[in-house]
Amino acid sequence: MSSIAQRPFLICSGRHILNPEEWAKIQLSLKMSARELQVTQHIFDDSKTECIAETLGISVYTVNTYVQRLYLKLNVRSRSQLVLCVMKAHLEHLSIARESQVRSWDLPNCSQSHLEPVASVIDIKVGTCGQS
């Protein structure tokens, strides 16, 4: 056993924070190519350009080209902003999913005053109860 403590799973493999289905949704919403998504996943893992190139079987220059394309496409300036952009897209998907679940609940006899606390927590419009 080594004397170096192992990092937790989520820190060690950042891309595993999101499952493949979530990555697919992010790819569609951010209009990424398959290769741009792969590069983004490696950036999520905090991989160096050389490591990304070796893993994907492409040159360092090609990786840099993909990174620059991603920066332009997503209007970001750094890897950390890229990661934040991806997380924001993921949170938007979660928000939309949560909103559709809330709207599908059957809430009989709900008044405006009862919905205000719920609306402030999940950020939906008050008065949409029971509407599909």
C-alpha positions in Angstrom: 0.0 0.0 0.0 1.4 3.4 -0.9 1.9 6.2 1.6 0.1 8.6 -0.8 -3.5 9.0 0.0 -5.8 8.3 -3.0 -8.0 11.2 -4.1 -11.8 10.7 -3.9 -13.4 9.2 -7.0 -15.2 12.5 -8.1 -12.0 14.5 -7.9 -9.9 11.8 -9.6 -12.3 11.4 -12.6 -14.2 14.6 -13.1 -16.1 13.3 -16.2 -17.8 10.6 -14.0 -19.7 13.3 -12.2 -22.1 13.2 -15.1 -23.4 10.0 -16.6 -23.3 9.3 -20.4 -27.0 10.3 -20.9 -26.3 13.7 -19.3 -23.2 14.2 -21.4 -25.3 13.5 -24.5 -27.8 16.2 -23.5 -25.0 18.6 -22.9 -23.5 17.8 -26.3 -26.8 18.5 -28.0 -27.6 21.7 -26.1 -24.1 23.1 -26.6 -23.9 21.8 -30.2 -20.6 20.0 -29.8 -19.2 17.5 -32.2 -18.3 14.1 -30.8 -14.6 15.0 -30.7 -15.3 18.3 -29.0 -17.2 16.4 -26.4 -14.3 14.0 -25.8 -11.9 16.9 -25.4 -14.3 18.6 -23.0 -14.6 15.4 -20.9 -10.8 15.2 -20.7 -10.7 18.9 -19.6 -13.2 17.9 -17.0 -10.7 15.4 -15.8 -8.1 18.2 -15.6 -6.0 16.4 -18.2 -3.0 18.2 -19.8 -3.1 18.8 -23.5 -0.3 16.2 -24.0 -2.3 13.6 -22.1 -5.5 14.4 -24.1 -3.6 14.1 -27.4 -2.1 10.7 -26.4 -5.4 9.3 -25.2 -7.3 10.4 -28.2 -4.6 9.5 -30.7 -4.3 13.0 -32.1 -1.6 15.7 -32.1 -1.2 18.4 -29.4 -1.9 20.9 -32.1 -5.2 19.2 -33.0 -6.2 19.2 -29.3 -5.4 23.0 -29.1 -7.5 23.5 -32.2 -10.5 21.8 -30.6 -10.0 23.7 -27.4 -9.9 27.0 -29.3 -13.1 26.0 -31.2 -14.8 25.2 -28.0 -13.8 28.6 -26.5 -15.2 30.4 -29.6 -18.3 28.3 -29.7 -19.1 28.7 -26.0 -17.8 32.2 -25.7 -15.3 31.3 -22.9 -11.7 32.2 -22.3 -10.3 29.4 -20.1 -10.7 25.8 -19.2 -12.3 26.7 -15.9 -14.9 28.8 -17.8 -15.5 25.9 -20.1 -16.2 23.6 -17.2 -18.6 26.2 -15.7 -20.4 26.5 -19.0 -20.9 22.7 -19.2 -22.1 22.6 -15.6 -24.5 25.5 -16.3 -25.9 23.5 -19.2 -26.3 20.5 -17.0 -28.1 22.5 -14.3 -30.5 23.9 -16.9 -31.4 20.4 -18.0 -32.1 19.5 -14.4 -34.2 22.6 -13.9 -36.2 21.8 -17.0 -36.7 18.2 -15.8 -37.7 19.4 -12.4 -40.2 21.9 -13.8 -41.9 19.3 -15.9 -42.2 17.0 -12.9 -43.8 19.8 -10.8 -46.2 20.7 -13.6 -47.3 17.1 -13.9 -48.2 16.8 -10.2 -51.9 16.9 -9.5 -52.4 19.7 -6.9 -56.1 20.1 -6.2 -57.4 23.3 -4.5 -54.1 25.1 -4.6 -54.2 28.8 -4.1 -51.7 31.5 -5.1 -50.6 31.8 -1.5 -49.8 28.1 -1.2 -47.7 28.1 -4.3 -45.4 31.1 -3.6 -43.0 29.3 -1.3 -42.7 26.4 -3.8 -42.2 28.8 -6.7 -39.4 30.6 -5.0 -37.6 27.3 -4.3 -37.9 25.8 -7.7 -38.1 29.0 -9.7 -41.4 28.4 -11.6 -44.2 30.8 -12.5 -46.9 31.0 -9.9 -50.3 30.1 -11.3 -49.4 27.3 -13.6 -50.7 24.6 -11.2 -52.8 22.0 -13.0 -51.9 23.2 -16.5 -50.2 20.9 -18.9 
